[in-house]
Amino acid sequence: MKRQIFDDEHEAFREMVRTFLAKEVTPHQERWERAGIVDRETWLAAGRQGLLGLAVEERFGGGGADDYRYGAVLCEEFAKAAARGFAVTLHNDVIGPYLTALGTEEQKRRWLPGFCSGELITAIAMTEPGAGSDLQGIRATATDEGDHWLLNGAKTFISNGILADLVVVVARTTPEGGSKGLSLLVVERGMPGFERGRNLDKIGHKAQDTAELFFTDVRVPKENLLGRLHGGFGHLMAHLPQERLSIAVGAAASAEHVLELTQRYVREREAFGGPLAELQHVRFEIAEMATECAVTRAFVDRCVADHAGAHAADHAGGLDGVQAAMAKWWATELQKRVADRCLQLHGGYGYMTEYPVARAFTDARLQTIYGGTTEIMKEVIGRSLLADRHPANRQDPQETP
């Protein structure tokens, strides 16, 4: 099925991304996986190539491309190259919008040039040891001390946690519970009291530095408040659809890629007197997965088009949280399922780490957890579909997980 959402400029960008990956990323993948971290020089190379800050204004060194389809291309090609440790999508699609949409002019001048050049690597710190999908359970606190905030707390499972120079920290700025009183504070490398724990050992995404972060009486200047005071929960909810869409885009591309690898494998691998591809069961497995991938691709592409406003003349445009949740849970569950079935078709070789399918299998397992678990995605969808529409009884939408 021919895809309809990209034009010649997007495809030219795709070729440039592939060239960059082949030169700057693929040759270093195994070394990064052993080290558990990506070289900072590669971030600078990505900045020189114009791959960072695609949607940032040109005056700050960005690409000035207010078209999410470029981000989708980047996400797809990184997924196909299994460049899961190099968290460009996190930097561009998750953290970038916080800085561009919520940052003051002074904050943008201070942070965005380095964001686009690769000199300032970013992370977002939401998850805590006792608060994962439930953001209302966040316990990190920031006390108003006049000219600064005094930040205390701990975060865990933070992607880019070791490399990050700027960390957007979600903290409680009032004693109120629930979603009230959360704010976003930008903590910078070198601030006294800001310490990084160990680089966590994971079953997949081995090249991705994922860390524990600790904040002990960190003096965060008032000018590092990002967005509205006590408005953090609303900011998080507003930016989650793009984060979840990006995960879905990468998941769909990863599922397609591992299926392509498996199709080649079953054509070449011989068993019972002929190629595995001659066995009906194998053909049926491939047929089922190919169909599931095609159906998923059609839905995810429509979500990308909606988000990019590509069909604004035909419908309202824009991607809502329910669509994003549907795309995220469905595509990531598909990725996990396809990786598992493809590993099975590889037999014993699929269990060997030198085979790409083995890494695809372990990497896929995270996809249904981060960015909101599958269970949370279903809750978001179910609440929306079954909510009482009477204004007096409808739940505050900011209470949605």
N, C-alpha and C positions, 0 to 999 in steps of 0.2 A: 504494500500500500504506500503510494507516494505521499510524502509529508507536504503539507501546504503552508506551514507557518513561517518558513524561512525564505529570504530572498537571496540574491547573488552576493550582497554585502555580508550577510551572515555566513554564507558558505565560504567566502574568502577569509573571513575571520576564523572560521573553523580550521582551514588549512594552515593558517598562521599558528594557531594553538597547537595543532598536531606537530608542526615543525619544532616549536618550543619544547614540547614534551619529549620528543625523540632526542633532542640535543641536551636539554638541561635537567630532565627528570628521570626518564627510564634508565639511563646508565648508572644512576646513583641509588635506585630503589632498594636494592638488597643491602647496601651499606647503611642506608637510613633505617631500615627495619632492624638491623643489628644494633644500631646506636639508639634507636627509639626517638629520633629527632631528625628534622630536616635542616640542612645547612642554611644559615642566614643569607649566604651569598646567593642562593637560589631565589629567595624572596626579592633581593635586589635585582636579579636578572629578570624576574617577572615584572618588576616595576619598570625597568628599562624597556621591556617589550610592550608595555602598555596594558598589561593584564590585570593590574590592580586599580581599583577605583574607576571601574568602567562607567558608572553612573555619576561620578563626581564631576563638578563643574571644571571646565578646562582651566579656569584661572587659578585653580588649586593644584593643577597637574594631572587631573583626571581625564577620562575619555569623553565626558560630556554626552554620553549615549543614554538618553532617558528611554531605553528600550530593553526590557528584561530579556528579550530573546538572545541578546549577546551573552548575558549571564547564563542562560540555559545552554547555549553552545559550549561555553567554558565548562560548565558542570558536566555535560555529557562526555566531553572529550577527556576530562580528568578521570571520570568514572571508567571509561573504556581502557584507559592507560593504567588503571589500578593505582593511580597516584593519590591514594587515600590519606597519606600522611601529610601531604602538602595542602593545608587547609585554606586554599584560596577562596573557595565558595563561602566558608564561614566568614572570612575577612570581608569579602565583597557584598554578599547577599544578606548576611545576618547582621554584622556589626556596622557596615557602611551606612545603611539607612538610618540607624540611630544618630550617627554623627551628622549626616546631611540634613535630616528632617528636624532634629531637635537641637542641634548645635547653634550657639550664638555666632555672630560674625567673628568675634575674637577667637572662639573655640575652633571654628573652621580654619582660620588663618594659622592657628597654632598647631593643629593636628593633621589636617587633610593633606598637605604637601608630603609629609612623611608617610602617611597612609598610602598614598599613591606611588611613592618611590620604593616602598618596601623597607624603609628605614624604621618605621613604626609598625610593628606587628601587633595585632589586636586580639583580644579575647573578651568573652562576656561571662560573668560569674553569677549564675543564678543558683545552681544546684548546691545544696548543703548536705552534710552527713545525715541530717534528719528531715530534709525537704527536697524531694526530687520533682516529680510532676506537680505536686501540690505547692505552688508558689506562695499560697497564703500562709504556709508554715515557716516562712523564712524568719530566721532569728538574728541574723547579722544586724547590728544597730549602728546608727550614725547620730551622735549627739551634737546638737547645735552649741558651738562654743564661741559664738560671736563672729569672728572672722574666718572660722574654719569648722569643718565637721570632724568629730573624733570617731573614727570607724573601728569597730571591733566585731570579730566573727571569723568563721571559717567556711570555705567553699571546697567542693570536691568534684572530680570528673571534669575538670576545666580544660577543654581543647585549646591548644596553643599556650597552655599554662606556664610552661618553662620559657618559651621564646617571647611571650607577650611583653610589649613595652607600654601598652595602654590596656587597662582592664576596666570594662564597664561593669561595675559592681551593683547588684540589687541589694539594697539595705533598707531597714525600717527606720524612718525618721520621726515617727511618732510612736507612742506606746500602744496605739490602737491595734487590734487584732485583725485577722482576715486580710482582705485586699487593701484596706485603708492604710495610708501612711507609708507606702513603699516609694522609694526614690532611687534614681540612677546616679551614681557617683563615678567619675573617671579617676582611677588610681593609676599613677605613673610609676614606671620602673625607678627604683632608687628611693622612693618615699620611705622614711624611717618607720619601722614597725610592719612593713609589708614583706612577708617572707613566703617562699615557695617550698612546698614539701617535696616528696619524692615524685619522680616521673613514674606514673603508675604502669604496672605490667599487665597488659591486656591480652585476650585471646586473639584479637584481630586488630586491624588498623595499627600495626606495630610501629610504623614510622611516625605516627602522630604523637607528639608530646602531650600527654594528658596528666594534669597535676592537681595536687592539693594546694590551696592557697590559704594563708593565714594573715589576719589583720589584727594587730595589737596596738591600740591607741595610735592609729595612723591619722595624721593631721592632713585632711583633704581640704584644699582651699575652697572657699565658697564658689569661686569661679569655675570649679570642676563639677558643679551640679549640672547634669544633662537633662534638659526638659523641665517640666513643672515639678515644683516641690510637692511631694506626696502624690504625684501623678504617675509613679513608676508602673503600677499594675496596668493602667490604661495604655501606657506606651508599649509595654510588652505585648499586650493583646493586639494592638494595632499592627505590630510588625511580625507577629507569628505566621500569618498566611504565607508571606514570601519565604520565610525560613522553611516551612513545611513543604512548600512547592519545590524549593530547591532540592530538598531531600528526595522528593518523589521523582524529580527529573533524573537525578543521579541513580536512583534505584531502578527506574525503567531502563536506563542505558546500561547499567551493570547486568541486569537480567538478560538483555538482548546480547550483550557481549559474551557472557559465559555460555549462552546457548549456541552462539556462533562457534566458539571454541569446541564445544561438545559435538556439534555437527561434523566438524573436521575430524575430530577424534574417532567417531564411530564409522566414518568412511574408511579410515586408515587401519584401525585396529581389527585384527582378524581373530575369530573364535568360531569353533564348530564348522571349520572348513570354509569360511568366507568372512567378509567384513561384517562387523556388528550391524551396520546399516541395513543388511539384508534380513535381519530378524524383525518379524512383525511387531513384537513388543517394543523394540527400540524405535521403530518408525512411529508407532502410536504415541510413545512418550514425547518424541520430538514434535509431533503434530500438535499434541495438547499444549505443550509449552509455547510453541510458536504462536498458536491462536491466542493464548492468554496474554502473551507479550504484545501482540498486535492490538488487542482490545484495550489493554492498559495504555499503550502508546497513544491511541486515539483520544482517550480521556485526558491524559496528562498534557498532550499537545493542546487540547482545547483549553485547559486551565492556563497554560502558558500564554496562549493567544488572548484570553480574557485579561490576564494580569498585565500583559504588554499593551492592551488596548488595541490589538491588531484588527479586531472586528467591531470596533465601537459603533460603526454605522449600522451594523446589523442587530446589535443588542446593547444592553446597558453597559457592558464592559466591566472590568474590575473583577477581582477574585475575592470572594467572601471566605470567612473562616471555615464554613461548613464544607465548601468545595475543596479547600486546602486540606482539611482533615480527611476527607474522603480520598483524595489523591495520595496523601502521605501514608495512610494505613494500608490502602490497597496495593500501592506500588512496592512498599517495603516488604509486605507479606509475600507478594509475588517474587521479589528478589530472593528472599530467604528460601522459598519453596523451590524455585528454579535452581538455585545453587545446590540445594540438597539433592534434587533429582539428577542433576548433571554429574555431581560427584558419584552417585550410585552407578551411573552409566560408565564412568571411568574405572569402576572396580577398585582393585587394590592401589592402582596408580593414583586414583583420586585422593587417597589418604596421604600421599607423599607431598610434603610442603613445597618441593620444587615444581610441582604442577600448579599452574595458575588456578585451577578449579578448587584446590584445597584452600588457597588464600581467599578466593571468592566466597567460599563457604563460611570461613571464620569471620571475614569482614562483614558479610551480610547479616550476621546475627545481631549486630548493634543497631541496625537500621530501624527495627521495630521498637526500639527503646528511646533513643535520643530524639530531641525535638518534640517530645510528647509520645508516650507509649501508645501502642495500638488500642489499648483499653481506654485511654483518655480520649483518643480520636473518636472512638465509637460513642463515648459519653457526650462529647461536643455535638456530634451529629444527632444522636438520639434526643438530647435536650431541645435542640432546635426544631426537630420535626414534631415533637410531642408537647412542646411548651404550651401552656395556656396563653392564648393570644389576647385575653382581656387585660388592658393596661393595669388594672388594679391588682391583678394576681401574677402578672409576668415577673419573672426573676430578673434582677439587675443583670444585664449582659456582662458586666465586668466581673461577675462571680463565676463565669464560665471558666473551667480549668484551661 
